[in-house]
Amino acid sequence: MICAITTSTNHTIETTEKGSIMQGRYFFYFASTILWAIFLFNSVDSIDLCSKQPGISVKETRIEGVPHKLHWLKEGDKGLVFCTTSGNKPTILRSHDDGANWEDLGKNLKDLKGSSLRGTITVHYPFTYSQFIYLTAEGNNDLWVSEDAGKTFSYRKMPSELTSISDFKMDHIKTKRIYAVSPSTKCVTDYENCYHELWKSEDAGKTWKMIRSPVFTEFTIGKESEIWVRDRLSESKGRMMSSKDGGDNWQVVFYDCDGFAERDGVYFGVIDKQEEGYSLFISGNFGRDEWVQAKFPTALTERRYTIVFASEAKVMIHVNHGGDFYGNLYSSNGPSQREFVLSLENHKSSWQGYGELLQIPQIPGVLVANSVSSNPFDPRDSVISHISFNNGGDWSSLSAPVVDMNGKSIDCKEKIDQNRGKCTLNLNGPYEDSFGKMMAPIHAIGLILATGTVGTATQSASEGSKMSTWLSRDAGVHWKQVLPYSSIYNVANHGSLILAMKHTSQHRNISYSWNFGNDWNECLLPFGFYVTKVHTGYNGTSLHFIIEGEQVENGKSSGVLVHFDLSGMHTKKCTDKDYEKWTPTNGKDATHCLLGKSNTYKRRKTSEKCFTGSSIERVAESSICPCGVEDYECDFCHERQGGSSICSLVCDEKEFRSKEAKCIDGYQSISQGYRLIMGTECDVSKGLNLTPGKIQCTASPSGVSMPLWETVVLMLLCIFGTLLFLVALFIAFRKNERFNHFVTSFTSRLPKKIIDPFRSVEFVRLNTEEDEESAYQIE
């Protein structure tokens, strides 16, 4: 009817009608908002408080200051937990019931000291549970000692020369022996010439002795109490030193040391070669083995090293060649093997410099790592995730799940068309600080938790809304979405219990699972806060979680600690019938062989409602497999290129052949371009044999042999040189008088018939005294 009205009336009516339409829209928006609010209220109201759900006990503690670091030293009966805080008034909290109740030790420590606390407190204790616990404070020389497992503390008055504690370590054997690095007193008045000193106490800090100066701040204590420290020769130059008798006597390990690190008994030292970059030296067996220089198969400059992991069996190192946030990942067969091979190009490193790689515990050879995407190339945000089932011998991308947590198809065709890449699952690394970290708990066999996105690479931080939480229970072969947002999480009771919280804003919702992430429940805390970390007990059997975070109200922040106890969920302890057998696979074929061995593990069924005891998952069955191509990695100077499985020579052949020059027991090794991956237990006699061949060799005194063609050429050159020398000698004998006299006098006792053929026309050999007068007469 409006369209049929004339223009004059239409204008009036249109105006009125338009107002009616706008009023209708406002009413619709208002009604929609009310309905949505009612829906949200009902949704939140439908979620119970965690404390009201059966089997769950929750206790919240608000603290002054923000939680800095939590130390779970002992769990169970009289479980001991410490939590240090940072802020204007740093303190330390103690709990004797796994974090349910806390007491502030700050006042006690302050009274013992006689003045206020300064600096964030750090807790020091041995790897194993000990009666001795030490507390130090950042930026000063405060030291508190407990000799009764944290029940009581006493304050130690430090020498005035020990101005502050820059680094602190305990002896692994003698827990009363402690060490500290402190700036010298000169640093107070002359900062430019400041240096540090190494101090030692044999009586838990009662008395101190300076044992080395000047030194850099980093030092380590070996397995058998040996000390390793770097002397300070200049602002950046150092000298690696060691002592086996507590610092009374010192030995030079090597000179020109510009950096030092220790990882699981393998020691590393770095030498700066100026324009040539750095060189890395390695020693195994806690530094007792010979130091060997690491050799990498590329001519790229070595700028920085990150020890990804190290053991006597295998070493993996991230080498930065000059790029920001990425480098190359190299591996060798243990610290005694100096030749490293390329494992993964453009390997991503975190902003702290750590290489983004995660070992999957208890399952040999399974690694997950991130690399920087080449399209587009963005070292900070564009990341591709990879998985290896043979210790980095080869890598493959993570297959994208087909459906999301609601069963809806995951479609990333648009992203593939735009980026011309493969649709994969790409995860944030184990050192991520903006989203949930990738983690694989040591007591949860095959379980991996991570945050990330499906596409051609992870989305940038500005697209955090696209992040989800993902879980794999078969060591990374298959993945599923468990939460539609990025969360911070942890697992307990061998992986059966999982707790997660959204961390991008202040939340009060907690998501938890009691069956390895198959099903999830949700409950509410009394108030919301920013979660920063979720903790659980160290031995894998814990039924408790401690959530730490920060609450911001009216511009003021305070710390939050939430104790989340799931011990009441089940009353039954698992029996044999509650377990299943599981054998890992690489997901590519039907074989269940990883590193040459098929292992079958025993773990709890997801459907059973019971708690696992203290025993960790164990191998129920195992068998050796025939060697396959997956049991080999490329040998030194060889790489797989262009996605090929063939290892091709990539460096100078002479350089590679020099590696094979060693002659052992009369035989020389000839590489086929492959070597067995360290740790594989495959049977070469029943499978693929790509091990180096052997040929007989003739070793020189130094034990080095050469290829046959080089030996033949060298022999011909020697013969030709010998002939030239004899000819020159003959000519000199016949033409040079002095040389003739020298030779004749030297050979006077030789038979005449041997010498006569060499007589000169001009000179006659003197045989008797009668001939002497006419000897020089020319005929």
C-alpha positions in Angstrom: 0.0 0.0 0.0 2.8 2.4 0.7 4.2 1.9 -2.8 0.8 2.9 -4.2 0.6 6.3 -2.5 1.5 9.5 -4.3 4.7 11.2 -3.8 3.4 13.9 -1.4 1.6 11.7 0.9 4.1 9.0 0.3 6.8 11.2 1.8 4.7 11.8 4.9 3.6 8.2 5.2 7.1 7.0 4.3 8.6 9.1 7.1 6.1 7.8 9.6 6.4 4.3 8.4 10.2 4.6 8.5 10.0 5.7 12.1 7.8 2.7 12.8 10.3 0.4 11.1 13.2 1.9 13.1 11.2 1.6 16.3 10.5 -2.0 15.4 14.2 -2.7 14.9 15.1 -1.1 18.2 12.5 -3.3 19.9 13.9 -6.3 18.1 17.5 -5.5 19.2 16.3 -4.8 22.7 14.3 -8.0 22.9 17.2 -10.0 21.3 19.6 -8.6 23.9 17.3 -9.5 26.7 16.8 -13.0 25.4 20.5 -13.4 24.8 21.2 -12.2 28.4 18.6 -14.6 29.7 20.2 -17.4 27.7 23.6 -16.6 29.0 22.3 -16.3 32.5 20.6 -19.7 32.2 23.7 -21.2 30.5 26.0 -20.0 33.3 23.4 -20.9 35.9 23.2 -24.4 34.4 26.9 -24.8 35.1 27.4 -25.7 38.7 30.1 -24.3 40.9 33.0 -26.7 41.0 32.6 -27.1 44.8 29.0 -28.4 44.2 29.9 -31.1 41.7 30.3 -34.6 43.2 33.8 -35.8 43.8 35.4 -32.4 43.4 36.9 -30.2 46.2 38.0 -26.7 45.4 39.7 -24.1 47.6 40.7 -20.6 46.5 43.4 -18.5 48.0 44.0 -14.8 47.2 47.5 -13.5 47.9 49.3 -10.2 47.8 51.7 -10.2 44.8 51.7 -12.3 41.7 52.8 -16.0 41.8 56.3 -16.2 40.4 57.2 -19.9 40.6 55.7 -23.0 42.3 57.8 -25.9 43.6 56.0 -29.2 44.3 58.6 -31.0 46.4 56.6 -33.8 47.8 53.0 -34.9 47.4 50.6 -37.2 49.3 50.9 -37.4 53.0 52.2 -34.0 54.2 52.8 -32.9 50.6 55.2 -30.0 50.5 54.7 -27.1 48.1 56.4 -23.7 48.0 55.1 -20.7 46.0 57.2 -17.6 45.6 55.7 -14.3 44.6 56.9 -11.1 42.9 55.9 -7.5 43.2 56.5 -4.7 45.6 56.3 -7.1 48.6 57.8 -10.4 47.5 57.2 -13.3 49.8 57.1 -17.1 49.8 54.1 -19.4 50.7 54.3 -22.9 52.1 51.7 -25.7 52.0 51.8 -29.1 53.7 48.7 -30.5 52.0 49.3 -30.3 48.3 48.3 -26.6 48.0 44.9 -26.7 49.8 46.0 -24.4 52.6 48.9 -21.9 52.6 50.9 -20.1 55.1 53.0 -17.0 54.5 56.7 -17.6 55.4 57.6 -14.0 54.6 57.2 -12.7 58.1 59.2 -15.6 59.6 62.0 -15.0 57.1 61.9 -11.2 57.8 62.1 -11.8 61.5 65.1 -14.2 61.1 66.9 -11.6 59.0 66.0 -8.7 61.1 64.9 -6.5 58.2 62.5 -6.4 55.3 62.7 -8.8 52.4 64.2 -7.5 49.1 63.9 -9.3 45.8 62.1 -12.3 44.5 62.9 -15.5 46.5 64.2 -18.6 44.8 64.0 -22.1 46.2 66.9 -24.5 45.8 66.8 -28.2 46.5 68.4 -31.4 45.1 66.9 -33.5 42.3 65.8 -36.0 44.9 63.9 -35.2 48.0 66.2 -33.9 50.7 66.1 -32.5 54.2 68.2 -29.5 53.0 66.3 -26.6 51.3 67.9 -23.3 50.5 66.2 -19.9 49.9 68.0 -17.0 48.2 66.7 -13.5 47.3 67.3 -11.8 44.0 69.8 -8.9 44.0 71.2 -9.4 47.5 73.1 -11.9 49.7 70.2 -13.2 51.8 70.3 -16.9 52.5 67.9 -19.1 54.5 68.5 -22.7 55.2 66.2 -25.6 56.3 67.6 -28.8 57.5 64.3 -30.4 58.2 62.6 -30.5 54.8 61.2 -27.0 55.0 59.6 -27.1 58.5 61.9 -24.5 59.9 64.5 -22.1 58.5 67.5 -20.3 59.8 69.2 -17.2 58.4 72.9 -17.2 57.3 74.9 -14.1 57.7 77.1 -13.8 54.6 80.6 -12.3 54.3 80.5 -8.6 53.2 82.7 -9.5 50.2 79.9 -11.8 49.0 77.9 -8.8 47.9 74.9 -10.6 46.3 74.1 -14.0 44.8 74.1 -14.1 41.0 73.9 -17.9 40.8 73.6 -20.6 43.4 74.0 -24.4 43.2 74.1 -27.4 45.5 76.5 -30.3 45.3 74.8 -33.5 44.0 76.4 -35.7 46.7 77.1 -33.5 49.7 74.0 -31.4 50.3 75.8 -29.2 52.8 78.3 -28.1 50.2 76.9 -25.2 48.3 78.4 -22.7 45.8 77.5 -19.1 44.9 78.7 -16.6 42.3 78.8 -13.0 43.5 79.9 -9.7 42.0 83.1 -8.5 43.5 83.2 -5.4 45.8 84.8 -3.5 42.9 81.4 -3.6 41.1 80.0 -1.1 43.6 82.5 1.6 42.7 83.8 0.7 39.2 81.0 -1.0 37.2 83.0 -0.9 33.9 85.7 -3.2 35.4 83.2 -5.3 37.4 83.9 -9.0 37.7 82.5 -12.0 39.6 83.9 -14.5 42.1 83.0 -18.1 42.9 82.5 -18.9 46.6 82.1 -22.2 48.4 80.6 -23.3 51.7 81.1 -26.8 53.2 78.7 -26.3 56.2 75.4 -25.2 54.6 76.3 -21.5 54.4 77.7 -20.9 57.9 81.2 -20.1 56.6 82.4 -19.2 53.1 85.6 -19.3 51.0 86.3 -17.6 47.7 87.8 -20.3 45.4 88.0 -18.7 42.0 88.2 -15.1 40.6 87.6 -13.5 38.2 84.9 -15.6 36.6 81.8 -15.3 34.5 78.4 -16.0 36.2 77.7 -19.4 34.7 79.1 -22.5 36.3 78.0 -26.1 36.9 78.6 -29.0 39.3 79.3 -32.4 37.8 78.1 -35.8 38.7 81.0 -36.5 41.0 81.2 -33.0 42.6 83.6 -31.6 40.0 83.3 -27.9 39.4 83.2 -26.3 35.9 83.6 -22.5 35.6 84.7 -20.0 33.0 87.5 -17.7 33.9 87.0 -14.0 32.9 90.0 -13.0 30.8 88.2 -10.0 29.2 84.7 -8.6 28.8 83.7 -11.5 26.5 86.7 -13.9 26.4 87.0 -16.7 28.9 89.0 -19.9 29.7 87.2 -23.1 30.7 88.5 -24.5 34.0 87.6 -27.5 36.1 88.4 -28.8 39.6 88.0 -32.3 41.1 88.8 -31.4 44.7 86.3 -28.7 45.6 88.3 -25.8 44.1 91.7 -26.4 45.7 93.4 -27.3 42.4 92.3 -26.3 38.9 93.0 -27.6 35.4 92.6 -25.8 32.1 89.9 -27.5 29.9 90.5 -25.3 26.9 91.3 -21.7 26.1 89.3 -19.0 24.3 86.0 -20.3 25.7 83.2 -17.8 24.9 80.3 -19.9 26.2 79.6 -23.0 28.2 76.6 -25.3 28.8 75.8 -28.7 30.3 72.9 -30.9 29.4 72.3 -34.4 30.9 75.9 -35.2 31.3 77.1 -33.8 28.0 79.3 -30.7 28.1 79.5 -27.9 25.4 82.0 -25.1 24.9 82.0 -22.4 22.3 85.0 -20.6 20.7 84.6 -17.3 18.8 86.5 -17.2 15.5 85.6 -13.6 14.7 84.6 -13.3 11.0 84.4 -17.1 10.7 81.7 -17.3 13.4 81.8 -19.7 16.3 83.0 -23.3 16.8 81.4 -25.8 19.1 83.2 -28.4 21.1 81.6 -31.3 22.9 82.5 -33.8 25.6 80.4 -36.7 26.9 80.5 -38.6 30.2 80.2 -35.4 32.3 83.2 -33.8 30.5 85.6 -36.7 31.1 85.7 -37.8 27.4 87.9 -36.1 24.9 86.6 -32.8 23.6 85.8 -32.9 19.9 84.9 -30.1 17.6 81.4 -30.4 16.1 81.5 -30.5 12.3 78.4 -29.4 10.3 77.8 -30.2 6.7 77.3 -26.6 5.5 79.4 -23.6 4.9 76.9 -21.4 6.7 78.3 -19.1 9.5 77.5 -20.4 13.0 76.1 -17.6 15.1 74.4 -19.2 18.1 73.8 -22.7 19.4 70.9 -24.1 21.3 71.1 -27.6 22.9 67.8 -29.1 22.0 68.6 -32.4 23.8 71.7 -34.4 24.6 72.6 -37.9 25.8 75.4 -40.4 25.4 73.3 -41.8 22.5 72.3 -38.7 20.5 72.8 -35.0 20.4 70.5 -32.5 18.6 71.5 -28.9 18.3 69.7 -25.9 16.8 72.3 -23.7 15.0 71.4 -20.1 14.2 73.1 -19.1 11.0 72.1 -15.4 11.2 68.3 -15.5 10.9 65.9 -14.2 13.4 63.9 -16.8 15.3 65.0 -19.7 13.1 68.0 -21.8 12.1 68.8 -25.4 11.2 68.4 -28.5 13.4 71.4 -30.9 13.3 71.9 -34.3 15.0 74.8 -36.6 15.7 75.1 -40.1 17.1 76.3 -39.1 20.5 78.9 -36.6 21.9 81.9 -38.6 20.6 80.7 -38.3 17.0 81.7 -34.9 15.7 79.9 -35.2 12.4 76.4 -33.6 12.5 73.8 -34.1 9.8 71.0 -31.8 8.9 67.7 -33.0 10.4 65.3 -30.0 9.8 65.8 -26.8 7.8 64.4 -23.4 9.0 63.8 -24.9 12.5 62.0 -22.3 14.6 63.3 -21.0 17.8 61.3 -19.1 20.5 62.0 -15.5 21.4 64.1 -16.8 24.3 66.3 -18.7 21.8 65.0 -22.2 22.6 64.6 -24.6 19.7 60.9 -25.6 19.3 61.1 -29.4 19.6 59.3 -31.8 21.9 60.4 -35.4 22.7 57.5 -37.8 23.4 58.5 -39.6 26.7 58.7 -43.4 26.9 58.2 -43.8 23.1 61.7 -43.9 21.5 62.3 -41.8 18.4 59.1 -39.7 18.4 59.7 -35.9 18.1 57.4 -33.0 17.2 59.1 -29.8 15.9 58.2 -26.5 14.3 59.8 -24.9 11.3 59.3 -21.5 9.7 56.9 -21.6 6.7 58.5 -20.5 3.4 55.2 -19.2 2.0 54.7 -16.7 3.4 58.1 -16.4 5.2 57.3 -15.0 8.6 59.6 -16.3 11.4 57.4 -15.0 14.2 53.9 -16.2 13.1 54.0 -18.5 10.1 54.9 -21.9 11.5 54.6 -25.4 10.2 54.5 -28.4 12.6 56.3 -31.7 11.8 56.6 -35.1 13.4 59.4 -37.7 13.2 59.1 -41.3 14.3 62.9 -42.0 13.9 64.7 -39.4 16.0 64.7 -36.8 13.3 65.8 -39.0 10.4 62.9 -37.8 8.4 59.9 -35.6 9.1 56.3 -35.3 7.9 53.5 -32.7 8.6 50.7 -33.3 11.0 47.6 -34.5 9.3 44.7 -32.1 9.8 41.7 -33.6 11.6 38.6 -34.1 9.4 36.0 -32.9 12.0 36.0 -30.6 15.0 34.8 -31.4 18.5 31.2 -31.1 17.5 31.5 -33.4 14.5 31.4 -30.6 12.0 33.7 -30.9 9.0 36.9 -28.9 9.1 37.3 -27.2 5.7 40.5 -25.2 4.9 40.2 -25.4 1.1 40.1 -21.6 1.0 43.4 -21.3 2.8 44.9 -23.9 0.5 43.9 -22.0 -2.6 45.2 -18.8 -1.2 48.6 -20.1 0.0 49.0 -23.0 -2.4 49.9 -25.2 0.5 48.8 -28.4 2.2 46.1 -28.3 4.9 47.8 -29.5 8.1 47.6 -29.1 11.9 50.1 -26.6 13.1 50.8 -26.2 16.8 52.4 -23.7 19.1 55.8 -24.9 20.5 56.8 -26.1 24.0 58.1 -22.6 24.9 55.1 -20.6 23.8 54.1 -17.8 26.1 51.1 -16.3 24.3 49.1 -19.5 23.9 49.0 -22.9 25.5 52.3 -24.8 25.3 52.8 -28.1 23.6 53.4 -30.8 26.3 53.8 -34.5 26.6 53.8 -35.6 30.3 56.3 -38.2 31.1 53.8 -40.4 33.0 51.1 -40.2 30.4 52.0 -42.7 27.7 51.3 -41.4 24.1 49.4 -38.3 25.3 50.2 -34.9 23.7 48.4 -31.6 24.4 48.9 -28.5 22.3 47.2 -25.4 21.0 47.2 -24.4 17.3 45.2 -24.0 14.1 44.3 -26.0 11.0 45.5 -24.5 7.7 48.8 -24.1 5.9 50.5 -22.6 9.0 49.7 -21.3 12.5 47.7 -18.1 12.6 49.4 -14.9 13.9 48.9 -13.7 17.4 46.4 -11.2 16.2 44.2 -14.1 15.1 44.2 -15.8 18.5 40.4 -16.4 18.3 41.1 -19.1 15.7 43.3 -21.1 18.2 42.0 -24.4 19.6 43.2 -27.0 22.0 44.1 -30.3 20.5 44.9 -33.7 21.9 46.6 -36.9 20.6 46.6 -40.2 22.5 48.6 -42.2 20.0 51.9 -40.2 20.1 50.9 -37.6 17.4 49.5 -39.9 14.6 45.9 -38.7 15.1 44.6 -35.5 16.6 41.3 -34.2 17.8 39.9 -30.9 18.9 38.9 -30.9 22.6 38.3 -27.2 23.3 37.4 -24.5 20.7 39.9 -22.0 22.2 43.5 -21.7 23.4 43.8 -22.9 27.0 46.4 -23.6 29.7 46.3 -27.2 30.9 48.0 -30.0 32.7 47.4 -33.7 33.3 47.5 -36.0 36.3 47.1 -39.7 37.2 49.0 -40.9 34.2 47.0 -38.7 31.8 43.5 -39.8 32.8 42.8 -36.5 34.5 43.1 -33.3 32.5 42.3 -29.8 33.6 42.2 -26.7 31.3 41.3 -23.0 31.5 40.9 -20.4 28.9 43.6 -17.8 29.5 43.0 -14.9 27.0 40.7 -13.1 29.5 39.5 -13.3 33.1 37.6 -16.5 33.3 35.9 -18.6 36.0 35.1 -21.6 33.8 37.2 -24.8 34.4 37.1 -27.7 31.9 38.2 -31.1 33.1 38.2 -34.7 31.8 38.5 -37.9 33.7 39.0 -40.2 30.7 42.0 -39.0 28.8 40.1 -36.2 27.1 37.4 -38.3 25.5 34.7 -36.4 27.4 34.8 -33.1 29.1 32.9 -31.5 32.0 32.7 -27.8 33.0 32.3 -26.1 36.3 32.6 -22.5 37.7 34.9 -20.9 40.2 33.5 -18.2 42.5 35.4 -15.5 40.6 37.3 -15.0 37.4 41.0 -14.4 36.8 43.8 -14.7 34.3 45.3 -18.1 34.5 49.0 -18.3 34.0 49.9 -21.9 34.8 48.4 -25.2 35.9 50.5 -27.5 38.2 50.3 -31.1 39.3 52.4 -33.5 41.3 55.7 -34.6 40.0 55.3 -38.4 40.1 52.3 -38.7 37.7 49.9 -40.3 40.1 48.6 -37.1 41.7 44.9 -36.4 41.9 45.4 -32.7 42.7 45.9 -29.6 40.6 47.1 -26.1 41.6 46.0 -23.3 39.3 47.9 -20.0 39.6 46.9 -16.7 38.1 46.3 -13.0 38.5 43.0 -11.2 39.2 42.7 -7.5 38.1 40.0 -5.4 39.8 39.8 -1.6 39.6 43.3 -1.4 38.1 44.8 -3.4 41.0 46.2 -6.9 40.6 46.4 -9.7 43.2 47.6 -13.3 43.0 45.3 -16.3 42.9 46.0 -19.9 43.9 43.2 -22.5 43.4 43.5 -26.0 44.7 41.5 -28.4 42.6 41.1 -31.9 44.1 39.6 -34.7 42.0 40.4 -37.5 44.5 36.7 -38.0 45.3 35.6 -38.7 41.7 36.5 -42.4 41.8 36.8 -44.7 44.8 38.1 -47.7 42.9 41.7 -48.4 42.2 42.4 -49.9 38.8 42.9 -53.6 38.4 44.3 -55.7 35.5 41.0 -55.8 33.7 40.9 -52.0 33.6 44.0 -51.9 31.4 44.5 -52.3 27.7 47.5 -53.0 25.5 48.6 -50.3 23.0 51.4 -50.5 20.4 52.6 -47.2 18.8 52.9 -46.9 15.0 54.3 -44.3 12.6 50.9 -43.9 10.9 52.4 -44.4 7.4 52.1 -48.2 7.1 51.0 -51.3 9.0 54.3 -51.7 10.8 54.5 -51.0 14.5 58.3 -50.7 14.5 59.8 -47.6 15.9 63.6 -47.4 16.0 63.8 -51.1 15.0 61.6 -52.3 17.8 57.9 -53.0 18.4 56.9 -52.1 22.0 53.5 -52.8 23.4 52.5 -50.7 26.4 50.0 -51.3 29.2 47.7 -48.3 30.0 44.2 -47.7 31.4 41.1 -48.0 29.3 39.3 -44.7 28.7 36.0 -46.2 29.7 37.0 -47.4 33.1 36.4 -45.2 36.2 39.3 -45.9 38.4 42.6 -44.4 39.5 46.0 -45.7 38.4 48.5 -46.5 41.2 52.1 -45.4 41.6 53.6 -47.7 39.0 54.2 -46.0 35.6 53.1 -47.4 32.3 55.4 -50.2 31.4 56.3 -52.2 28.3 54.3 -55.4 28.3 55.7 -56.9 25.1 58.6 -56.1 22.8 60.2 -57.6 19.6 63.0 -56.7 17.3 62.2 -55.7 13.7 64.1 -56.1 10.4 65.9 -52.9 9.4 64.0 -50.7 7.0 64.7 -47.3 5.3 63.2 -45.5 8.3 66.1 -46.9 10.5 68.6 -44.9 8.5 69.5 -41.2 8.4 71.7 -39.5 5.9 75.4 -39.8 6.6 77.6 -36.8 7.0 77.7 -34.5 3.9 74.5 -36.1 2.6 70.9 -34.8 2.6 67.5 -35.7 1.3 66.5 -33.0 -1.2 63.2 -32.0 -2.8 61.2 -34.5 -0.7 63.2 -37.4 -2.0 64.0 -40.4 0.3 67.5 -40.7 -1.3 70.5 -39.2 0.5 72.6 -37.2 -1.9 76.1 -35.8 -1.5 75.9 -32.1 -0.7 79.4 -31.1 0.2 82.9 -31.4 -1.3 83.7 -35.0 -2.0 87.3 -34.6 -0.8 86.0 -33.3 2.6 83.6 -36.3 2.8 86.3 -38.8 1.8 88.6 -37.5 4.5 86.1 -38.8 7.0 86.4 -42.3 5.6 90.2 -42.2 5.7 90.6 -44.0 9.0 92.0 -47.4 8.7 90.8 -49.7 11.5 92.1 -53.3 11.8 93.3 -53.2 8.2 89.9 -52.1 6.7 88.6 -48.8 5.5 84.9 -47.8 5.8 83.1 -46.8 2.6 79.8 -45.0 3.1 76.7 -45.6 1.0 75.4 -42.2 2.1 73.4 -43.5 5.1 74.1 -44.4 8.7 72.0 -46.2 11.2 70.1 -43.9 13.5 71.5 -44.0 17.0 69.2 -46.0 19.3 67.7 -48.2 16.6 67.7 -51.9 17.5 66.7 -53.2 14.1 68.2 -56.5 12.8 70.4 -55.7 9.8 70.8 -59.3 8.8 67.0 -59.6 8.2 66.4 -56.3 6.6 67.7 -53.5 4.5 71.5 -53.1 4.9 72.7 -49.6 4.1 75.6 -49.7 6.5 79.1 -48.6 5.3 81.0 -51.3 3.4 84.6 -52.2 4.1 87.7 -52.6 1.9 91.3 -53.4 2.7 93.6 -50.5 3.2 97.3 -49.8 3.7 97.6 -47.5 6.7 100.3 -45.0 7.2 102.0 -44.6 10.6 99.4 -42.1 11.5 96.7 -44.6 10.8 95.3 -42.8 7.8 94.9 -44.3 4.3 94.1 -42.8 1.0 92.0 -43.9 -2.0 93.8 -46.2 -4.5 94.0 -43.6 -7.3 95.7 -41.1 -5.0 98.1 -43.7 -3.8 99.1 -44.6 -7.4 99.7 -41.0 -8.4 101.8 -40.4 -5.3 104.0 -43.4 -6.1 104.6 -42.3 -9.7 105.5 -38.8 -8.4 108.0 -40.4 -5.9 109.7 -42.5 -8.7 110.0 -39.6 -11.0 111.4 -37.4 -8.3 114.0 -40.0 -7.4 115.2 -40.3 -11.0 115.6 -36.5 -11.3 117.6 -36.5 -8.1 120.0 -39.3 -9.3 120.5 -37.5 -12.7 121.3 -34.2 -10.9 123.7 -36.0 -8.6 125.6 -37.7 -11.5 126.0 -34.4 -13.3 127.3 -32.6 -10.2 129.8 -35.4 -9.6 131.3 -35.2 -13.1 131.3 -31.4 -13.4 131.9 -30.0 -10.0 135.5 -30.3 -8.5 134.6 -29.7 -4.9 131.7 -32.2 -5.0 134.0 -34.7 -6.8 136.6 -34.4 -4.0 133.9 -34.8 -1.4 132.5 -37.9 -3.0 135.9 -39.5 -3.7 137.1 -39.0 -0.2 133.8 -40.3 1.2 133.9 -43.4 -1.1 137.7 -44.0 -1.0 137.3 -47.3 0.7 134.9 -48.6 -1.9 136.2 -51.0 -4.6 137.7 -49.3 -7.6 135.6 -51.0 -10.1 132.5 -49.4 -8.6 134.0 -45.9 -8.7 135.7 -46.0 -12.1 132.6 -45.6 -14.2 132.0 -42.3 -12.5 135.5 -40.8 -13.2 135.5 -37.4 -14.8 137.5 -36.5 -17.9 139.1 -33.5 -16.2 139.7 -35.0 -12.7 141.3 -38.3 -11.7 140.5 -40.0 -8.3 143.7 -40.1 -6.1 144.5 -43.6 -5.1 148.1 -43.2 -3.8 150.5 -40.6 -2.5 152.7 -40.9 -5.6 149.9 -39.6 -7.8 149.4 -36.5 -5.6 151.9 -34.2 -7.4 150.5 -34.8 -10.9 147.0 -35.0 -9.9 145.9 -31.5 -11.0 148.0 -31.4 -14.2 146.0 -31.1 -17.4 147.0 -33.5 -20.1 
